[in-house]
Amino acid sequence: MIEKEGFEKLKNLVFAVRGLDVGQYKENYLKRRFAVRMRALQISDYGAYASFLEKNPQEFDILMDKLTINVTQFFRDTEVFSEFENTVLLELFENKKNRLCIWSAGCSSGEEPYSIAISVMETAEKSGIGSLDLEIQATDIDNAVLFKAVSGKYEGRTLDNVPETRKKKYFNFDGKNYIINEEVRQKVKFIRANLMEPYKTAYFDVVFCRNVIIYFSRELQKKVIGFFYDALKEGGYFFMGKTETMLMEMREKFECVNIKERIFRKTSRK
């Protein structure tokens, strides 16, 4: 009983201070994330960790990084980006769309939205689109990763899927970091937003939310996918993570375009 009370106190504290309703995450996942920090601090129970957070508010930044999975890289799942470029974007451009609005939801440190920008710019160039008006809104609840995303500086294996031609064209290398060039940077706007709340209505042509909702409860998945449906224009595309599954009760709202790559399209059925 004491452990359960401490666990509830900890969840309520995160919501009160940071506005993240972790009560809707899968319980086992949440306990594993809390345990990472508790082991590091040699704290044995949830109540004691909640008390530590109250006395050491800087710990919230570290905890948020553990709660919001930030494992990502440029062009993660290259097959997904191939379909995006060769199927989705070509269809959008063929329908005379030279203005695109795209949402990267749960964007982490920016690799995904910058990858999207590069894909759209290159495909538009190949398709002979002379004047491209591209707006990418990239959202996350974690201020620390958004700060890194805005800086546009990357090193290590996060660029493993970026061929040398793209590195030379879209990045500047300072001897340690690859830095996104200004042409790409200006296409992406980073915004702090909570996926558990409505965002836009009938605004986006494409929504990417990959490898995020797998950690949510089924009830929250339904709620968040509903927000994506609302945010898309009619016929807009929704990209899920390759390990994620469209809920049965949402399948009337989305038709499957590519099941392997988890690409769906908004239908007109409510």
Secondary structure, 3 states (H helix, E strand, C coil): CHHHHHHHHHHHHHHHHHCCCHHHECHHHHHHHHHHHHHHCCCCCHHHHHHHHHHCCCHHHHHHHHHCCCCCCCCCCHHHHHHHHHHHHHHHHHCCCCEEEEEEECCCCCHHHHHHHHHHHHHHHHCCCCCCEEEEEEEECCHHHHHHHHHCEECHHHHCCCCHHHHHHHEEECCCCEEECHHHHCCEEEEECCCCCCCCCCCEEEEEECCCHHHECHHHHHHHHHHHHHHEEEEEEEEECCCCCCCHHHCCCEEEEECCCCEEEECCCC
